[in-house]
């Protein structure tokens, strides 16, 4: 048996009102001037200002940079680096969903690393070029989906690669993640549902993926349980802080678990974001039922275990996921979101290039990708 490495290093602060301790953790990371990376939605919700006030109150001058797109692109990173340098910042505080958190990691990377971003692509071993001289990062999620707050990767759509590109390194991990359920209450129901399905997909794909990682498996199973139980309440009764907090835990646990690996659902979802501008969590939600049926051929015992957690009354895991998707108000298929059969060949070309399916429990061909997209329409 080959050697494997298991790691869970991020400091996580969880609880209602925990944003109040942000300054303490910035100082602990030797930060004295902060760049707050977010998007316009975080500014509109007045969360960016709340974060800035907490930092300023702790004696940490802060500049808000909110020019991050829903699917980050190179310009967001370039502009963020310019803002970091103009402010004389020495730490990045990323606030928001997966896009600002991913952008913050890549802004931090590019403040000290000169290669083009495509050369850091995890699919080509680009992590070998990432060294430890990256400024510290503190993450403050305002959604409960990607788990990027505890992850070691940033995802960006690059013209040079023509696809969503994953840049991965332990040096991109946050020094601390502040999980305050109160910051997620402003999420609308559809966003709550889509991001929640992203967390659920991370947990399910991690549990089903290839590899030997018992801690990741255990965390994934608990994340599935939390998401299946609390996502409807979080989406339909958004002020419920217990449900909001449970979904933040599930999102964090999904990102910890998928250090084991993901699967073909993510390979299908990434081109749907880069080519059709679908929200990543929604793309996962629409593809996941077909994927679990596909994987049931290879790992039926694991699929059955997940079915019992998600919906004990469902005849299959895929049917349980469809029922949950309907319950939280998400559409029934990709066609509702404007994806057509004519789009599938290009999407399949991109999906087979995506590295996530390499850890899928059942090997995938391009023809498999085509079929899975068709089944998800």
Buried (B, 14 or more C-beta within 10 A) or exposed (E): EEEEEEEEEBBBBBBEEBBBBBBEBBBBBEBEBBBBBBBBBBBEBEBBEBBBEBBEEBEBEBBBBBBBBBBBBBEBBBBBBEBBEEBEBBBBBBBBBBBBBBBBBBBBBBBBBEEEBBBBBBBEEBBEBBEEEBBBBBBBBBBBBBBBBBBBBBBBBBEEBBBBBBBBBEBBBBBBBBBBBBBBBBBEBBBBBBBBBBBBBBBBBBBBBBEEBEBBBEBBBBBBBBBBBBBBBBBBEBEBBEBBBBBBBBBBBBBBBBBBBBBBBBBBBBBBBBBBBBBBBBBBBBBBBBBBBBBBEBBEEBBEBBBEBBBEEBEBBBBBBBBBBEEBBBBEBBEEBEBEEEBBEEBBBBBBBBBBBBBBBBEBEEEBBBBBBEBBB
